[in-house]
Amino acid sequence: MSDALVWLRRDLRDDDHAALYHALKRHTQVYVAFVFDTDILDGLKDKQDRRIEFIWESVRELKQSLQSQGGDLMVLHGQAQQEIPALAQKLNVTAVYVNKDYEPVAIARDEAVGNALVAMGKTLQLFKDQVIFEQDEIVTQTGKPYSVFTPYKNAHLAKLNAFYLEAYPVKKYLRALAKINPEPMLELEMLGFYRTNLHALRLPTGMAGAQKLLTDFLDRIDDYQEARNYPAVKGVSYLSVHLRFGTISIRQLAHAAWQLALAGNAGAATWLSELIWRDFYFQVCYHRPDLQLERQAYRLEYNALPFSNDTGWFEAWCEGRTGFPIVDAAMRQLNQTGYMHNRLRMVVASFLTKDLLIDWRWGEQYFAEKLLDFDFAANNGGWQWAASTGCDAQPYFRIFNPQSQSEKFDPQGKFIRKYVPELAALDAKRIHAPWAVASKRNSVVASPALAYPVPLVEHAIQREQALVLYKNNVKQ
């Protein structure tokens, strides 16, 4: 006969939720809270951050959902390390329930909260929820974490079964939600943030938005294996931001993929592999806290490569004016929408590190500021893969050619025309290499009013320089 508090973080839903399920099942009365953590918010430079608006919309929907079921979501604004212990004391609960986070910064935060609760005679209860397999559940025969994806994936699939994908039946126990007077929702402006173009982008938010996207994706998952590579095609799930903030359960997605894959659906098998990549990067992040805390390369021999780090070139890359249409279109998509197609993330990362010879950490940080679905583990893993400094990285001599990538994955130039409209008049052949029709004034005139820059670099020359840089400067 005791009360509990469920502290939500990146798990903004009220169903198939490990911490909420266990709290409701074990306690007489359960409160639910979310903190807009100033330790995080104060570090965000842009006060029109799409992520904060997405979270705010999702929190608002969740609050309304809990109210309709007899409870409420208590929404706080402050330092979570202080707000949660103080709220637990105020409510006189015996325990605070949370779903685990695997980033070292978050682990340190949770340890601080746990210590504060223990000092009050309370406990912090942690549960696996945002991954299928965590920490040391998938290890090599010698008990070490995997550093290469394919054997990790094989071990993951060998262990995967219906038990690990079973949903937590939260709805059965919602009668234990604390009956409190509904509190008004904090306005976005009260948090110091303002509306963005999120609604104009028509990205559905919250639990309902996630289910809508999943339903749509399952109708076209048969084509995923091939369609996912083409940025101008509706081929991917668009669920990454919902996984990031937990408006949908990883178990629901993996279960759908697993069942279809078992039935021979190649698209579903490929999607399941992508979900396993997510688990893989989480376990890498957990076992290598220095990746976040010290900004280390996974492969330490590549930790101090002498990149040239031309700030003018970096600025051009950020703004989408490198003179390589597929790179510029991708960067403009990121800046305008907070999203970038996964194929293009690899292309622009390879271009930054191996054409412009700029430290991958610069690009990683820029993505961290701009991506709506930013997740440290996946972002760091993806950047180090492209830069050949990470676990399971492509060898340093594999360098993406931006022109051939453009011709192969945007053959008609449809994606380029959307985000680089000054090239819209070029035909499907010339749009991938507009420098072929460059004028003597160092610009490509594609329309009477607009000009497009010539390439910052020559890919063939930069490729050779990258090979020398990696080959000659590895710290043994």
HELIX and SHEET records of a PDB file:
HELIX    1   1 ALA A   18  ARG A   26  1                                   9    
HELIX    2   2 THR A   38  LEU A   41  1                                   4    
HELIX    3   3 ARG A   50  SER A   68  1                                  19    
HELIX    4   4 ALA A   80  LEU A   91  1                                  12    
HELIX    5   5 PRO A  104  ALA A  119  1                                  16    
HELIX    6   6 PHE A  149  LYS A  159  1                                  11    
HELIX    7   7 ALA A  162  LEU A  165  1                                   4    
HELIX    8   8 VAL A  170  ALA A  176  5                                   7    
HELIX    9   9 LEU A  188  LEU A  191  5                                   4    
HELIX   10  10 GLY A  206  LEU A  218  1                                  13    
HELIX   11  11 ILE A  221  ASP A  223  5                                   3    
HELIX   12  12 TYR A  224  ALA A  227  1                                   4    
HELIX   13  13 SER A  240  PHE A  245  1                                   6    
HELIX   14  14 ILE A  250  LEU A  262  1                                  13    
HELIX   15  15 ALA A  266  HIS A  287  1                                  22    
HELIX   16  16 ASP A  290  LEU A  293  1                                   4    
HELIX   17  17 LEU A  300  TYR A  302  5                                   3    
HELIX   18  18 THR A  311  GLU A  319  1                                   9    
HELIX   19  19 PRO A  325  THR A  337  1                                  13    
HELIX   20  20 ASN A  342  SER A  350  1                                   9    
HELIX   21  21 PHE A  351  ASP A  355  3                                   5    
HELIX   22  22 TRP A  360  LYS A  370  1                                  11    
HELIX   23  23 PHE A  376  ALA A  387  1                                  12    
HELIX   24  24 PRO A  402  PHE A  409  1                                   8    
HELIX   25  25 LYS A  414  TYR A  419  1                                   6    
HELIX   26  26 PRO A  421  LEU A  423  5                                   3    
HELIX   27  27 ARG A  430  HIS A  432  5                                   3    
HELIX   28  28 PRO A  434  VAL A  437  5                                   4    
HELIX   29  29 HIS A  459  ASN A  472  1                                  14    
SHEET    1   A 5 LEU A  73  GLY A  78  0                                        
SHEET    2   A 5 GLN A  29  ASP A  37  1                                        
SHEET    3   A 5 ASP A   3  LEU A   8  1                                        
SHEET    4   A 5 ALA A  95  ASN A  99  1                                        
SHEET    5   A 5 THR A 123  PHE A 127  1                                        
SHEET    1   B 2 SER A 443  VAL A 445  0                                        
SHEET    2   B 2 ALA A 451  PRO A 453 -1                                        
END                                                                             
